[in-house]
Amino acid sequence: MKTPAALAAILAATLLAAPAIADEIPSAISVSGEATVSAAPDLAQIDAGVASDAKSAKEASDANNAAMGKVLLALKGAGIPEKDYQTSRLSLQPQYAPNRTTGASPVVGFRASNRVTVKIRDVTKVAGIIDTLVGAGANDVGNISFEVTQASKLLDDAREQAVADARRKAEIYAKAAGVTLGAPLSVAEGGAPMPLFKSRMAVAPMAAAPAAVAPGEETLSVTVNVSWAIKPAQ
């Protein structure tokens, strides 16, 4: 058991060491820098499909298979590689008579539907592909999106700009506080870089006039959190 004198000596040593520990923790200014870059998209994606109604499930399914076969042939004829389109939804549903006041509604027919997702790697051909799909019998076309597939270089440029933005802000704070910036202590990207805007639209089925499509631009945003050491102003 420690004597009161020994405890007092330990406490005194702890108090003397505290300022030294605090001195080892550098003062810092922490800020966030942001940057955005824009680019024209180079990939489009379209959902297209056909729906077929008939009295029996087999009739609806057969009619739908034939209709979708024409759509797939049209895509192939338009130069879309098979790897760039795939079935996204396939269904066969009974259709019921309008609700009656009593009893269950009878089945009056069936609806078969089949949808494909199509990638178009030349966005200048999007309107033509839509017209081809509609002309081949697709009666449900929409959900068009545009993307920038090679965004790495753009994001690297944005990261440099974001760090420069962080330094600019830190220098303002340092000047206001009467200190100067030292070396950066930490740099962390704030979340995954992401597009601020993603073009998306719906197309009316069986459009009589050529489809009007505007790809626009994709804007990518980067945020970086930086802590800078500070030292007295010289």
Backbone hydrogen bonds, N-H to C=O, Kabsch-Sander energy under -0.5 kcal/mol:
donor,donor_aa,acceptor,acceptor_aa,energy
7,L,3,T,-2.2
8,A,4,P,-2.2
9,A,5,A,-1.8
10,I,6,A,-2.1
11,L,7,L,-2.3
12,A,8,A,-2.2
13,A,9,A,-2.0
14,T,10,I,-2.0
15,L,11,L,-2.2
16,L,12,A,-1.9
17,A,13,A,-1.6
18,A,14,T,-1.4
20,A,16,L,-0.6
21,I,17,A,-2.0
22,A,18,A,-2.4
23,D,19,P,-2.2
24,E,20,A,-0.8
24,E,21,I,-0.7
25,I,21,I,-0.5
25,I,22,A,-1.2
29,I,228,W,-2.4
31,V,226,V,-2.6
33,G,224,V,-3.2
35,A,222,V,-1.8
37,V,220,L,-2.2
39,A,218,E,-2.1
42,D,147,E,-2.1
43,L,147,E,-1.5
44,A,120,I,-2.6
45,Q,145,S,-2.3
46,I,118,V,-2.7
47,D,142,G,-2.2
48,A,46,I,-0.5
48,A,116,V,-2.7
49,G,140,D,-1.4
50,V,114,N,-2.1
52,S,112,A,-3.0
54,A,110,F,-2.1
60,A,56,S,-2.1
61,S,57,A,-2.6
62,D,58,K,-3.0
63,A,59,E,-2.3
64,N,60,A,-2.2
65,N,61,S,-2.6
66,A,62,D,-2.1
67,A,63,A,-2.2
68,M,64,N,-2.9
69,G,65,N,-2.0
70,K,66,A,-1.6
71,V,67,A,-1.6
72,L,68,M,-2.7
73,L,69,G,-2.1
74,A,70,K,-2.0
75,L,71,V,-2.1
76,K,72,L,-2.2
77,G,73,L,-2.5
78,A,74,A,-1.5
79,G,76,K,-1.5
80,I,75,L,-2.2
84,D,81,P,-1.9
85,Y,82,E,-1.4
86,Q,117,T,-1.6
88,S,115,R,-2.6
89,R,115,R,-1.4
91,S,113,S,-2.6
93,Q,111,R,-2.8
95,Q,109,G,-3.3
97,A,106,P,-2.4
108,V,95,Q,-3.2
109,G,95,Q,-1.2
110,F,54,A,-3.0
111,R,93,Q,-3.0
112,A,52,S,-2.8
113,S,91,S,-2.6
114,N,50,V,-2.1
115,R,89,R,-3.0
116,V,48,A,-3.4
117,T,86,Q,-2.7
118,V,46,I,-3.4
118,V,116,V,-0.5
119,K,84,D,-3.1
120,I,44,A,-3.2
121,R,119,K,-0.5
125,K,122,D,-2.3
126,V,123,V,-1.3
129,I,125,K,-2.4
130,I,126,V,-2.4
131,D,127,A,-2.2
132,T,128,G,-2.1
133,L,129,I,-2.7
134,V,130,I,-2.6
135,G,131,D,-2.5
136,A,132,T,-1.6
137,G,134,V,-1.3
138,A,133,L,-2.5
139,N,49,G,-1.1
140,D,49,G,-1.3
142,G,47,D,-2.5
144,I,201,M,-2.4
145,S,45,Q,-2.1
146,F,199,S,-0.9
147,E,43,L,-2.6
149,T,147,E,-0.7
151,A,149,T,-0.9
155,L,151,A,-2.6
156,D,152,S,-2.3
157,D,153,K,-2.1
158,A,154,L,-2.1
159,R,155,L,-2.3
160,E,156,D,-1.9
161,Q,157,D,-2.0
162,A,158,A,-2.4
163,V,159,R,-2.2
164,A,160,E,-2.1
165,D,161,Q,-2.1
166,A,162,A,-2.1
167,R,163,V,-2.4
168,R,164,A,-2.3
169,K,165,D,-2.0
170,A,166,A,-2.5
171,E,167,R,-2.7
172,I,168,R,-1.5
173,Y,169,K,-2.1
174,A,170,A,-2.8
175,K,171,E,-2.4
176,A,172,I,-2.1
177,A,173,Y,-1.9
178,G,174,A,-0.8
178,G,175,K,-0.8
179,V,174,A,-2.6
180,T,231,K,-3.0
182,G,229,A,-4.1
185,L,227,S,-3.6
186,S,227,S,-1.3
188,A,225,N,-2.5
190,G,223,T,-3.2
191,G,189,E,-1.6
194,M,221,S,-1.3
196,L,219,T,-3.8
197,F,219,T,-0.7
201,M,144,I,-1.0
203,V,141,V,-0.9
206,M,138,A,-0.5
207,A,204,A,-0.6
213,V,211,A,-0.6
218,E,39,A,-2.9
220,L,37,V,-3.2
220,L,218,E,-0.5
221,S,194,M,-2.2
222,V,35,A,-2.6
224,V,33,G,-2.7
225,N,188,A,-3.8
226,V,31,V,-2.7
226,V,224,V,-0.5
227,S,186,S,-2.1
228,W,29,I,-3.0
229,A,183,A,-2.4
230,I,27,S,-1.5
231,K,180,T,-2.3
233,A,178,G,-1.1
